[in-house]
Amino acid sequence: MSRQEEKTDWLRAGTFPQIKGVRNLIERSSDIVVLIDAAGLISAVSVNPDCRSLGSLDHWVGQPFAQFLTYESKSKFAKRLEKFRADPTQPVRPIELNHLDNEAWEFPIKYTIHPSDDHSVLLMGRDMEPIAEIQKRLVNEQMARERDQQRMRREETFYRIALEAAETALVMVDPDQGRIRDLNSAAAMMLGSKADVLTGNVFAQVFEGRRRGEFSEALHLQASAEETKPVEVIARRNDRVLHVIPEYFRAAGELFMLCRLLPVDGQEFSSPNLAHTLTALFASTSDAIVLTDSKGVIRDANDAFLIMADATQLRDVKDESLAEFLVRGSIDLRLILESASTKERLRSYSAQFKSVVGTRANVDISAAALRAGAGDGGFGLIIRAVSIAETPEPDAVVSEDAMRNVMDLVGTASLKELVSATSDVVEKMCMETAIQLTGNNRMAAAEMLGLSRQSFYVKLRKHGLIKHDSDK
């Protein structure tokens, strides 16, 4: 017997059939080969010496093959073996089985099934433990990556909340490119824009008359100096004079610059606590306060306004026009906004407030135009409910003298003429009242009375309320 044959003999336990080249096939093409007889007992088993993880399996010989399978693999192998024996000529897909040995050692094998003599079945398997180990490592790596991503999202949330909660206007700049990496809302408001619009822009372009190289050098000199001095700039969008105070910091080995923006024009609150005080007043006051854009669309409102409007939460009224809550709708809103815009504030305006469920209340409205630098910051309105006792008595639509003059005509004119005279008196009084309510805004008065502009001026001339075309 040659040395090669002696080497192969110790790999075998039991007797394999005399298949041509079977020993060479066992050594080169499989990690494990199992021969199962018709009764399901293991006749022989061979393990490739290069597959040291499987060790010696000589004790399998003479034992049922199913004895060394896990519970799930037993039923899987039984079904596949039954299909194979029903028609051995048909090719059978490989099957992966999990072996269980000594009640503790479990290892996966991928077998191909081959027919043999005397109804035996030859199983040629590949050890799947290395692949399973790689898959396990991939799963662990994926889980670790997900944990890292969750931690990064959590840290990003903490960073974002802290940045937005800061009262100081902060801008983070990439010193190499001179671009804005991040900034908070306070800085964006001070620069006259929005944070998402400014992010990524060249920092120098935000200011008037600044070039990238010159501005970056100025910031670098101040950030590197022992005593930092502010760099004075003018914001391009709102012409505000600001001081930029730069300082360097490192993050993950990279160098960044943190710039604080401070106002020079004195438009900011003198006390840092005043903003919190005003916020608390806005939230807790009993008078309804609402902030709108330049067209009267609600941007924010306090709880008192939500109670007055019978709204559950802010999103029920946000982005709605304030005209939806006024009985005279766009007429009242136009008069309020025009007066506040022209005079910058409206001291008092009587109106009727309408809630989302239709209830009405008499209110007194004061308004002010909110200026953001050179731009338009919208309007702020304070709406105070007025009791019946505080509501001024409306003037009589028709005065007693006018009614007496009409009654004196009884007997001297027909009923049709009397009714016509009365309607003229009522019409004149209504037009005078509309002009008074709108502050002599004749276009608004015409809209209030449901008249066209041309008809309104015809009636003004008819009742002597306008003398010349120049009065228009």
TAMONOR-V688445 format. One record per pair of residues at least 6 apart in sequence whose ideal C-beta (glycine too) atoms are under 8 Angstrom apart, sorted by the first residue. I is the first residue (numbers start at 1). J is the second residue. D is the distance in whole Angstrom. If there is no record, write none. Layout:
I/J/D
I/J/D
//
This chain:
1/9/8
5/23/8
8/23/5
8/26/8
8/27/7
11/26/7
11/27/8
11/46/5
11/47/7
11/48/8
11/49/7
12/44/6
12/46/5
13/44/6
13/45/6
13/46/8
13/57/8
13/58/4
13/60/8
13/61/5
14/35/7
14/42/8
14/43/5
14/44/3
14/45/7
14/61/5
14/62/8
15/43/7
15/44/6
16/22/6
16/26/8
16/35/6
16/44/5
16/46/7
17/35/8
17/116/6
17/117/5
17/120/7
19/25/8
19/116/8
25/124/8
26/33/5
26/46/5
26/48/7
27/48/6
29/124/7
30/46/8
30/48/6
30/124/4
30/125/6
30/126/7
31/47/7
31/48/5
31/50/8
31/51/4
31/54/7
31/109/8
31/125/6
31/126/5
31/127/4
32/45/7
32/46/7
32/47/5
32/48/7
32/51/7
32/54/6
32/57/7
32/109/6
32/124/8
32/125/5
32/127/7
33/44/8
33/45/7
33/46/4
33/122/7
33/123/7
33/124/5
33/125/7
34/42/6
34/44/7
34/45/5
34/60/7
34/65/7
34/111/8
34/122/8
34/123/4
34/125/7
35/42/7
35/43/4
35/44/4
35/45/7
35/116/7
35/120/6
35/121/7
35/122/6
35/123/8
36/42/6
36/43/7
36/65/5
36/120/6
36/121/5
36/122/8
36/123/7
37/43/5
37/118/7
37/119/8
37/120/5
38/118/7
38/119/4
38/120/7
40/64/5
40/65/6
40/66/7
41/62/6
41/63/7
41/64/6
41/65/7
42/60/5
42/61/6
42/62/7
42/63/6
42/64/8
42/65/5
43/61/7
43/120/6
44/61/7
45/57/5
45/58/7
45/60/5
45/61/6
47/54/5
47/55/7
47/56/7
47/57/6
51/127/5
53/107/7
53/127/6
53/129/6
54/107/7
54/127/6
57/101/8
60/68/6
65/77/8
66/74/5
66/77/7
66/78/8
68/99/5
68/100/6
68/101/6
69/77/6
69/97/6
69/98/7
69/99/6
69/100/7
70/98/4
70/99/7
70/100/5
70/106/7
72/98/7
73/97/4
73/98/5
73/99/8
76/95/7
76/97/7
77/95/7
77/97/6
80/92/7
80/95/5
80/113/7
81/113/7
81/121/7
83/92/7
84/92/5
84/113/5
84/115/8
84/121/7
85/119/8
85/121/8
88/115/4
92/112/8
92/113/5
94/110/6
94/111/6
94/112/5
95/110/7
95/111/5
95/113/7
96/108/6
96/109/7
96/110/5
96/111/8
96/128/7
97/108/7
97/109/6
97/110/8
97/111/6
98/106/6
98/107/7
98/108/5
98/109/8
99/106/7
99/107/5
99/108/7
99/109/6
100/106/5
101/107/8
107/127/7
107/128/8
107/129/5
108/127/8
108/128/4
108/129/6
108/132/5
109/125/4
109/126/7
109/127/6
109/128/6
110/125/6
110/126/5
110/128/5
111/123/4
111/124/7
111/125/4
112/123/7
112/124/5
112/125/8
113/121/6
113/122/8
113/123/6
114/121/7
114/122/4
114/123/8
114/124/7
115/121/7
115/122/7
116/122/5
163/170/7
163/182/7
163/184/5
164/184/5
164/185/6
166/184/6
166/186/7
167/186/7
167/272/6
167/275/7
168/186/7
168/260/6
168/261/8
169/183/8
169/184/7
169/186/4
169/187/4
169/189/8
169/190/5
169/260/7
169/261/4
169/262/8
170/183/6
170/184/5
170/186/7
170/187/6
170/258/6
170/259/7
170/260/6
170/261/8
171/180/6
171/182/8
171/183/4
171/187/5
171/203/7
171/258/8
171/259/4
171/260/8
171/261/7
172/180/7
172/181/5
172/182/4
172/183/7
172/256/6
172/257/7
172/258/6
172/259/8
173/179/7
173/180/6
173/181/6
173/203/5
173/219/8
173/246/8
173/256/7
173/257/4
173/258/8
173/259/6
174/181/5
174/256/7
174/257/8
175/216/7
175/219/8
175/220/7
175/248/7
175/255/6
175/256/7
175/257/5
177/202/8
178/202/6
178/203/6
178/204/6
178/212/5
178/215/7
178/216/5
179/200/6
179/201/7
179/202/6
179/203/7
180/198/6
180/199/6
180/200/7
180/201/6
180/202/8
180/203/5
180/206/8
181/199/7
181/256/7
182/199/6
183/195/6
183/198/6
183/199/7
184/195/7
185/195/6
187/195/8
187/261/5
188/194/5
188/195/4
188/197/8
188/198/6
189/372/7
190/235/7
190/240/7
190/242/7
190/261/5
190/263/7
191/198/6
191/206/6
191/235/5
191/237/6
191/238/7
191/261/7
192/235/6
192/236/8
192/237/3
192/238/3
192/240/7
192/372/7
192/373/5
192/374/8
192/375/6
193/237/6
198/206/7
202/212/6
203/215/7
203/216/8
203/259/8
204/210/4
204/211/6
204/212/5
204/214/8
204/215/4
204/216/7
205/212/8
205/236/7
206/235/7
206/236/6
206/237/8
207/215/7
207/233/4
207/234/6
207/235/6
207/236/6
208/233/8
208/234/4
208/235/7
208/236/5
208/239/7
209/234/7
210/233/7
215/231/8
218/231/5
219/231/6
219/244/7
219/246/4
219/257/6
219/259/7
220/246/8
222/228/5
222/229/6
222/230/8
222/231/6
222/245/8
222/246/6
223/246/4
223/247/5
223/248/5
223/257/6
224/248/8
228/245/6
228/246/7
228/247/7
230/243/4
230/244/6
230/245/5
230/262/7
231/243/7
231/244/5
231/245/8
231/246/7
232/241/7
232/242/7
232/243/6
232/244/8
232/264/7
233/241/8
233/242/5
233/243/8
233/244/6
234/240/7
234/241/6
234/242/7
235/242/6
235/373/7
237/373/7
237/375/8
238/372/7
238/373/3
238/374/5
238/375/6
239/373/7
239/374/6
240/263/7
240/264/8
240/265/6
240/267/7
240/373/5
241/263/8
241/264/4
241/265/5
242/261/5
242/262/7
242/263/6
242/264/6
243/261/7
243/262/4
243/263/8
243/264/6
244/259/5
244/260/7
244/261/6
245/259/7
245/260/4
245/262/7
246/257/5
246/258/7
246/259/5
247/257/7
247/258/6
247/259/8
248/255/6
248/256/7
248/257/6
248/258/8
249/255/8
249/256/6
249/257/8
249/258/6
250/256/7
269/275/6
282/289/6
282/302/5
283/302/6
283/303/7
285/302/7
285/304/6
286/304/6
287/304/6
287/382/5
287/383/7
287/384/5
288/301/7
288/302/7
288/304/4
288/305/4
288/307/8
288/308/5
288/382/7
288/383/4
288/384/7
288/385/8
289/301/7
289/302/5
289/304/7
289/305/6
289/380/7
289/381/7
289/382/6
289/383/8
290/298/6
290/300/7
290/301/4
290/302/8
290/305/5
290/322/7
290/380/8
290/381/5
290/383/7
291/298/7
291/299/5
291/300/4
291/301/7
291/370/7
291/378/6
291/379/7
291/380/5
291/381/8
292/298/6
292/299/6
292/322/6
292/378/5
292/379/5
292/380/8
292/381/7
293/299/6
293/378/4
293/379/8
294/337/8
294/376/5
294/378/6
294/379/7
295/321/8
296/321/5
296/322/5
296/323/6
296/333/5
296/337/6
296/379/7
297/319/6
297/320/7
297/321/6
297/322/8
298/317/5
298/318/6
298/319/7
298/320/6
298/321/7
298/322/6
299/318/7
299/378/7
300/314/7
300/318/7
301/309/8
301/314/6
301/317/6
301/318/8
305/311/8
305/317/7
305/383/7
306/312/7
306/313/7
306/314/7
306/316/8
306/317/7
308/353/6
308/355/7
308/361/7
308/363/8
308/383/7
308/385/7
309/316/8
309/317/6
309/325/6
309/353/8
309/355/5
309/356/6
310/355/4
310/356/5
310/357/5
310/359/7
311/317/5
311/355/8
311/356/6
316/356/7
317/325/8
317/356/8
321/330/8
321/333/7
322/333/6
322/381/7
323/329/5
323/330/5
323/332/7
323/333/4
324/354/8
325/353/6
325/354/6
325/355/7
325/356/8
326/332/4
326/333/6
326/351/6
326/352/7
326/353/7
326/354/7
327/351/7
327/352/4
327/353/7
327/354/5
327/360/6
328/351/7
328/352/7
328/448/7
331/438/8
331/444/6
331/447/6
331/448/5
332/349/8
332/351/5
334/444/6
335/349/7
335/438/6
335/439/7
335/441/6
335/444/6
336/346/6
336/349/6
336/365/6
336/367/5
336/379/8
336/381/7
337/367/7
337/379/6
338/441/7
339/346/5
339/349/7
339/367/7
339/439/7
340/346/5
340/367/4
340/368/6
340/369/5
340/379/6
341/369/5
341/379/8
344/368/7
344/369/5
345/366/7
345/367/7
345/368/4
345/369/7
346/365/7
346/366/6
346/367/4
346/368/7
347/366/6
348/364/6
348/365/7
348/366/6
349/364/7
349/365/5
349/366/7
349/367/7
350/362/7
350/363/8
350/364/6
350/365/8
350/386/7
350/391/8
350/392/8
351/362/8
351/363/6
351/364/8
351/365/6
352/360/5
352/361/7
352/362/6
352/363/7
353/360/7
353/361/5
353/362/8
353/363/4
353/383/7
353/385/8
354/360/5
355/361/8
361/385/5
361/386/8
362/385/7
362/386/5
362/387/8
362/388/8
362/391/5
363/383/5
363/384/6
363/385/6
363/386/6
364/383/8
364/384/5
364/386/5
365/381/6
365/382/7
365/383/5
365/384/8
366/381/7
366/382/5
366/384/8
367/379/6
367/380/7
367/381/5
367/382/8
368/379/7
368/380/5
368/381/8
369/376/8
369/377/8
369/378/8
369/379/6
370/377/4
370/378/5
370/379/6
370/380/5
371/377/6
395/433/7
397/426/6
397/429/5
397/430/7
397/433/8
398/422/8
398/425/6
398/426/6
398/429/6
399/429/8
402/425/5
402/429/8
403/425/8
406/418/6
406/421/5
406/422/5
406/425/7
409/417/7
409/418/6
409/421/7
410/418/7
413/421/8
424/463/7
427/459/7
427/463/7
428/463/4
428/465/7
430/449/7
431/445/7
431/449/7
431/456/8
431/459/6
431/460/7
431/463/7
431/465/6
432/465/7
434/445/4
434/448/5
434/449/5
435/442/7
435/445/5
435/465/7
437/445/7
437/448/7
438/444/4
438/445/5
438/448/7
442/453/8
442/456/7
442/457/8
442/460/8
442/472/8
443/453/6
445/456/7
446/452/7
446/453/5
446/455/8
446/456/4
449/456/7
451/459/7
457/466/7
457/472/7
460/466/4
466/472/8
//
